[in-house]
Structure formats: C-alpha cells, structure tokens
Amino acid sequence: MITLPSSGKEAKIRYLDADYQILSGGTFVTCAVTGRPIALEDLKYWSVARQEPYVDAAASYEAEKKAMKA
C-alpha cells in the first residue's frame, strides 16, 4: 500500500545500491515517471544510475525501457 504524504517538503536523496542517503530532510520524493509523491517509508524502487525514485515496479520498468531506447 502506498501512503501519500499529507504535508511536508520533498526530501533530497542520493540513491545507493541497496539503500539511500538523505541529503536534505523531507517526508517524500516524487516519482520520476508518474509525478506521484512517494512517502519515504514507502520508497522501494529507484535507479542508482539515473538517481530517480519510482512509485512502483511498473514505473521502474517504464523508466528502464525508456533509458534503453535513448
């Protein structure tokens, strides 16, 4: 289940292989594909190479397909 943040600011994050590092505090990040907010506690999908978060596996797959065409 994805919980959308009700308020707060967007976090700045460095995405690592199996973890992420919060560079500046916030309660959410924005999906690079859908534009939907992702509460930090629900963040499970991201690209280390592109430094982008994704709301779900489908969004991650779409980003990967787009990157392979570029």
N, C-alpha and C positions, 0 to 999 in steps of 0.2 A: 504494500500500500504506500502510495506517495502522499506525504503530508506537505501541503504548501505552506510556506511561511506567511503568517498573518501580518507581520510588520518586521521592521529591521532593515539592515542595509546589506548589500551584496558583499560577500567575502572575496578577497583576492587569494588565489590558491596556486601553489606550484604542485603539479601532478607528478607523482613518482610511480615506480613500477607496481608496488603493492600497497601504497599509502599516498597520502598527500600532506603537504605542509601549508598551514595557514599563514599567509604573508601579512594580511590585514584582516582583522576580525569582521565578522558579519554572520548572518543567520542563514544565508542561502547563496547559491550560484545560479546562473542562467544557462539552460541547455543550449548548446551551440547549434542544434538542428531545429528544435521546435520553438525556442524562445521562452519555454516554460520555466518558472523558478523551481529549484530543487533545494529543499531543506538540507543542510549539511548532514544531519543524521540519516538522511535517505540517499545520500550520494554513494552510488555503487559503480557507475560506469564513467570512464574518462579515457582520453588518449594522452599518453605521455609524449608522443611525437608531436602532436598538434596542440597540446596543452589546452584541451577542451573538455568540458563536462557534458554528459548526456543523461537525459531523464530516464531512459530505459535501454534495453538491449537493441530494440528496433531502431532507435535513434542512433545508437553507436554504429550499427550495421550500415545505415544510410550514409553516415559520415565517412565510413571506410570505403564504401562503393564510390562515393564522390571523389575521395582522395586518390583512388586508383585510376580514375579517368583523367585526372589532372596531369 
